[in-house]
Amino acid sequence: MNQLKGIIYAAVSSATFGLAPFFSISLLAIGFSSFEVLTYRWGVATVVLVLFGLLSGCNFRLGTKDFMTVFVLSLFRAITSFSLVIAYQNIASGVASIIHFMYPLAVAIVMITFYGEKKSVVTFTAILLSLIGASLLSSGDIEFSGGDTGVGLIAACISVFSYAGYIIGVRKSRAVHIDSTALTCYVMGLGALFFFLGGLCREGGIRLETDGIAWLYILGLALPATAISNITLVKAIKLAGPTLTSLLGALEPLTAVLIGVFVFKELFTVYSAMGVTLVVASVSLVVFQEKRKQA
C-alpha cells in the first residue's frame, strides 16, 4: 500500500513540476534574472510551506548532523534549479528537458551499482520508453535564437546529476527520518537564501516586484510547481524509492504538452501523440509491476 501511495505522490509531483518551465521562461521573458526567478520561486514556496507546517503541528527542530545533511541536499536541489534556468536561457527548453530527463537512468544506475538494488527488465524498459516519450514530446521545440549552446548543454547535463543526487540523498541519508514538510521547508529556505545572496552580488540585485501579472507567474511557479511538487517528491521518494519516483517523472513533459495544447492552443502533432503513448505505457508498466508484487 505504501508503494502505491508513493507512486501517486510521484505522479502528482512530476505533473506539477511540469509547470515550472512555462512559468520560469515567462518570468525570464519579462526581464527577470535567473537569481530573481529562483529567489521568488523558492522564497514564496518556503513561506507557504512554513505556514502549512505550523498549522499541521510540524516539528521543525533539527540536530546538527541532520542540518548538515539537509544543507548538502539543499545544495543539490539548488544547483538543479539554477542549472535548468541557465539551460533555458541558452538552448531550446525542449532540448534542455530532453537532457534533464536522463536523470531516471542516472538514479537507476547508481541504485543498482552502489546500493544493491535488483536489476529489473521492466524498470529499464520503462525508463527507455519514458526517455523516448520525453524526447518526442519535446521535439517540437528545437529552434532557439541567442544564447551560448555550450553553456546551455553543460548546464542541462549538470541538472541530471544534481537532481539524481538529491533524489538518492533523500532516501539514502539521515533525511529519510526527517518529517517531509520540515525537510522540504529547509531545502527551499536554504535555496532561497543561496539565490538571494547570489542576486545581491550581481548588478541590479533583486527587484521588489509590484506588477500583478508578474506575481501571477511567481505564484504559479512557487505554489504548484515548487511547494506542492517538492513536498510530494519527498513523500514519494520515502514511500516508493528513488528509482520509481524518478521514473514517474515522465509526467513532467506530458504536463507541459497538455498546457501547450489546451491553454496556448499549440498543435498536437503525431510526435506528441506517440510521446504521450510511450509515457503512459512506461508509467503503466511500473504500476502493474508494483500491483503484481503486492498480489
C-alpha positions as CSV (number, residue, x, y, z in Angstrom):
1,M,0.0,0.0,0.0
2,N,2.8,2.4,0.9
3,Q,4.4,1.7,-2.5
4,L,1.2,2.6,-4.3
5,K,0.8,5.8,-2.2
6,G,4.4,6.7,-3.2
7,I,3.5,6.2,-6.9
8,I,0.5,8.5,-6.5
9,Y,2.7,11.1,-4.8
10,A,5.3,10.7,-7.5
11,A,2.7,11.3,-10.2
12,V,1.4,14.4,-8.5
13,S,5.0,15.7,-8.1
14,S,6.1,15.2,-11.7
15,A,2.8,16.6,-13.1
16,T,3.2,19.8,-11.1
17,F,6.9,20.0,-11.8
18,G,5.9,20.1,-15.4
19,L,4.6,23.6,-14.9
20,A,8.0,25.0,-14.0
21,P,9.5,25.6,-17.5
22,F,6.5,27.7,-18.6
23,F,6.4,30.0,-15.5
24,S,10.2,30.2,-15.4
25,I,10.5,31.2,-19.1
26,S,7.7,33.6,-18.7
27,L,9.5,35.5,-15.9
28,L,12.8,35.5,-17.8
29,A,10.9,36.9,-20.8
30,I,9.7,39.9,-18.8
31,G,13.2,40.7,-17.7
32,F,13.8,38.7,-14.5
33,S,17.3,37.4,-13.9
34,S,18.0,33.8,-13.1
35,F,18.6,34.7,-9.4
36,E,15.4,36.7,-9.3
37,V,13.3,33.9,-10.7
38,L,14.7,31.4,-8.2
39,T,14.7,33.8,-5.2
40,Y,11.0,34.5,-5.7
41,R,10.2,30.8,-6.6
42,W,11.9,29.3,-3.5
43,G,11.2,32.2,-1.1
44,V,7.4,32.2,-1.7
45,A,7.3,28.4,-1.6
46,T,9.2,28.5,1.7
47,V,6.7,30.9,3.3
48,V,3.8,28.8,2.2
49,L,5.3,25.5,3.5
50,V,6.3,27.1,6.8
51,L,2.7,28.2,7.3
52,F,1.4,24.8,6.3
53,G,3.9,23.1,8.7
54,L,2.9,25.4,11.7
55,L,-0.8,24.8,11.1
56,S,-0.3,21.0,10.9
57,G,1.9,20.9,14.0
58,C,5.1,20.0,12.2
59,N,8.3,19.8,14.3
60,F,11.0,21.9,12.7
61,R,13.8,21.1,15.1
62,L,16.9,19.5,13.6
63,G,20.0,18.2,15.2
64,T,23.5,19.3,13.9
65,K,24.0,16.2,11.9
66,D,20.5,16.4,10.4
67,F,21.0,20.0,9.5
68,M,24.3,19.3,7.7
69,T,22.6,16.6,5.7
70,V,19.8,18.9,4.8
71,F,22.3,21.6,3.9
72,V,24.0,19.3,1.4
73,L,20.7,18.2,-0.1
74,S,19.7,21.9,-0.5
75,L,22.8,22.5,-2.5
76,F,22.0,19.6,-4.8
77,R,18.4,20.9,-5.2
78,A,19.5,24.5,-5.7
79,I,22.1,23.5,-8.3
80,T,19.4,21.6,-10.2
81,S,17.1,24.6,-10.4
82,F,19.8,27.1,-11.2
83,S,21.4,24.9,-14.0
84,L,18.0,24.4,-15.6
85,V,17.2,28.1,-15.7
86,I,20.7,28.7,-17.3
87,A,19.9,25.9,-19.8
88,Y,16.5,27.6,-20.7
89,Q,18.3,30.8,-21.4
90,N,20.9,29.3,-23.7
91,I,19.2,26.4,-25.5
92,A,15.6,25.4,-26.5
93,S,13.6,24.4,-23.5
94,G,12.6,21.2,-25.3
95,V,16.3,20.2,-25.7
96,A,17.0,21.1,-22.1
97,S,14.1,19.0,-21.0
98,I,15.3,16.0,-23.0
99,I,18.7,16.2,-21.5
100,H,17.4,16.7,-17.9
101,F,15.1,13.8,-18.3
102,M,18.1,11.5,-18.3
103,Y,18.1,11.6,-14.5
104,P,15.9,8.5,-14.1
105,L,18.6,6.5,-15.8
106,A,21.3,8.0,-13.6
107,V,19.3,7.2,-10.5
108,A,18.7,3.6,-11.6
109,I,22.4,3.0,-12.4
110,V,23.6,4.5,-9.1
111,M,21.0,2.5,-7.1
112,I,22.0,-0.8,-8.8
113,T,25.7,-0.1,-8.7
114,F,26.2,1.3,-5.2
115,Y,23.1,0.3,-3.2
116,G,22.4,-3.3,-4.4
117,E,19.0,-2.6,-6.0
118,K,17.9,-5.6,-8.1
119,K,18.2,-5.2,-11.8
120,S,14.7,-5.2,-13.4
121,V,14.0,-5.7,-17.1
122,V,10.6,-4.0,-16.6
123,T,12.2,-1.0,-14.9
124,F,14.8,-0.5,-17.6
125,T,12.2,-1.0,-20.3
126,A,10.0,1.7,-18.7
127,I,13.0,4.0,-18.4
128,L,13.7,3.5,-22.1
129,L,10.1,4.1,-23.1
130,S,9.9,7.2,-20.9
131,L,13.1,8.7,-22.4
132,I,11.9,8.2,-26.0
133,G,8.5,9.6,-25.0
134,A,10.0,12.6,-23.4
135,S,12.2,13.2,-26.5
136,L,9.1,13.0,-28.8
137,L,7.1,15.4,-26.5
138,S,9.9,17.9,-26.6
139,S,10.8,17.5,-30.3
140,G,8.6,20.4,-31.4
141,D,10.7,23.0,-29.6
142,I,14.2,22.6,-31.1
143,E,14.9,26.0,-32.5
144,F,16.4,28.7,-30.4
145,S,18.0,32.1,-31.2
146,G,20.6,33.5,-29.0
147,G,22.5,32.2,-26.0
148,D,25.6,30.0,-25.7
149,T,24.8,26.5,-26.8
150,G,27.8,25.0,-25.0
151,V,26.8,26.7,-21.7
152,G,23.2,25.5,-22.1
153,L,24.2,21.9,-22.8
154,I,26.6,21.8,-19.9
155,A,24.0,23.3,-17.5
156,A,21.4,20.8,-18.6
157,C,23.9,17.9,-18.0
158,I,24.7,19.3,-14.5
159,S,21.0,19.2,-13.7
160,V,20.9,15.5,-14.5
161,F,23.5,14.6,-11.8
162,S,22.5,17.1,-9.2
163,Y,18.8,16.1,-9.3
164,A,19.7,12.4,-9.2
165,G,22.0,13.1,-6.2
166,Y,19.1,14.9,-4.4
167,I,16.6,12.1,-5.1
168,I,19.0,9.4,-3.9
169,G,20.1,11.5,-0.9
170,V,16.6,11.9,0.4
171,R,16.2,8.1,0.6
172,K,19.8,7.0,1.5
173,S,20.8,9.6,4.1
174,R,19.6,10.8,7.5
175,A,17.0,12.8,5.7
176,V,14.7,9.8,5.3
177,H,13.9,10.1,9.1
178,I,13.1,13.9,8.9
179,D,9.5,15.0,8.6
180,S,8.7,15.6,4.9
181,T,7.3,19.1,5.4
182,A,10.2,20.1,7.6
183,L,12.8,18.7,5.1
184,T,11.2,20.5,2.2
185,C,11.0,23.8,4.1
186,Y,14.6,23.7,5.0
187,V,15.7,22.7,1.5
188,M,13.5,25.5,0.0
189,G,14.6,28.1,2.6
190,L,18.3,27.5,2.2
191,G,17.9,27.5,-1.6
192,A,16.1,30.9,-1.4
193,L,19.0,32.2,0.7
194,F,21.6,31.0,-1.8
195,F,19.8,32.6,-4.7
196,F,19.1,35.9,-2.8
197,L,22.8,36.2,-1.9
198,G,23.8,35.4,-5.4
199,G,21.4,38.0,-6.7
200,L,22.8,40.7,-4.4
201,C,26.2,40.0,-6.0
202,R,25.1,40.9,-9.5
203,E,24.3,44.4,-10.8
204,G,20.7,45.3,-10.2
205,G,20.3,43.0,-7.2
206,I,16.8,41.5,-6.5
207,R,13.9,43.8,-7.6
208,L,10.9,44.3,-5.4
209,E,8.2,43.2,-7.8
210,T,4.8,45.0,-7.8
211,D,3.4,44.1,-11.2
212,G,0.3,41.9,-10.9
213,I,1.0,39.8,-14.0
214,A,4.5,39.0,-12.8
215,W,3.1,37.9,-9.4
216,L,0.7,35.5,-11.2
217,Y,3.7,33.9,-12.8
218,I,5.6,33.9,-9.5
219,L,2.7,32.3,-7.6
220,G,2.2,29.7,-10.4
221,L,5.9,28.8,-10.1
222,A,6.1,28.9,-6.3
223,L,2.9,27.1,-5.4
224,P,2.1,24.1,-7.7
225,A,5.5,23.9,-9.4
226,T,7.6,24.2,-6.3
227,A,5.8,23.9,-2.9
228,I,3.4,21.1,-3.9
229,S,5.8,19.3,-6.3
230,N,8.7,19.3,-3.8
231,I,6.8,18.0,-0.8
232,T,5.1,15.3,-2.8
233,L,8.5,14.4,-4.3
234,V,10.0,13.8,-0.8
235,K,7.0,11.7,0.2
236,A,7.2,9.7,-3.0
237,I,11.0,9.0,-2.5
238,K,10.4,7.8,1.0
239,L,7.5,5.5,0.1
240,A,8.3,4.3,-3.4
241,G,12.0,4.7,-3.5
242,P,14.4,6.8,-5.8
243,T,14.2,4.7,-8.9
244,L,10.4,4.5,-9.2
245,T,10.0,8.2,-8.2
246,S,12.5,9.3,-10.9
247,L,10.9,7.1,-13.5
248,L,7.4,8.6,-12.9
249,G,9.0,12.0,-13.7
250,A,7.9,11.1,-17.3
251,L,4.7,13.0,-16.5
252,E,6.7,16.3,-16.4
253,P,7.0,16.8,-20.2
254,L,3.4,15.4,-20.6
255,T,2.1,18.2,-18.4
256,A,4.0,20.8,-20.5
257,V,2.5,19.4,-23.7
258,L,-1.1,19.4,-22.3
259,I,-0.7,23.0,-21.1
260,G,0.5,24.0,-24.6
261,V,-2.4,22.3,-26.3
262,F,-5.3,23.3,-24.0
263,V,-4.1,26.7,-22.8
264,F,-2.0,28.1,-25.6
265,K,-3.7,26.3,-28.5
266,E,-0.5,24.7,-29.7
267,L,-0.6,21.9,-32.3
268,F,-0.9,18.3,-31.1
269,T,1.3,16.5,-33.6
270,V,1.9,12.8,-34.4
271,Y,5.1,13.0,-32.4
272,S,3.1,14.4,-29.5
273,A,0.7,11.5,-29.7
274,M,3.5,9.0,-29.9
275,G,5.2,10.6,-26.9
276,V,2.1,10.6,-24.8
277,T,1.5,6.9,-25.6
278,L,5.0,5.9,-24.6
279,V,4.9,8.0,-21.4
280,V,1.6,6.4,-20.4
281,A,3.0,2.9,-21.3
282,S,6.1,3.5,-19.2
283,V,4.0,4.6,-16.1
284,S,1.6,1.7,-16.6
285,L,4.4,-0.8,-16.6
286,V,5.6,0.5,-13.3
287,V,2.1,0.5,-11.7
288,F,1.3,-3.0,-13.0
289,Q,4.7,-4.4,-11.7
290,E,4.0,-3.0,-8.3
291,K,0.5,-4.4,-8.2
292,R,1.9,-7.9,-9.1
293,K,4.4,-7.7,-6.3
294,Q,1.7,-7.0,-3.8
295,A,-0.7,-9.6,-5.2
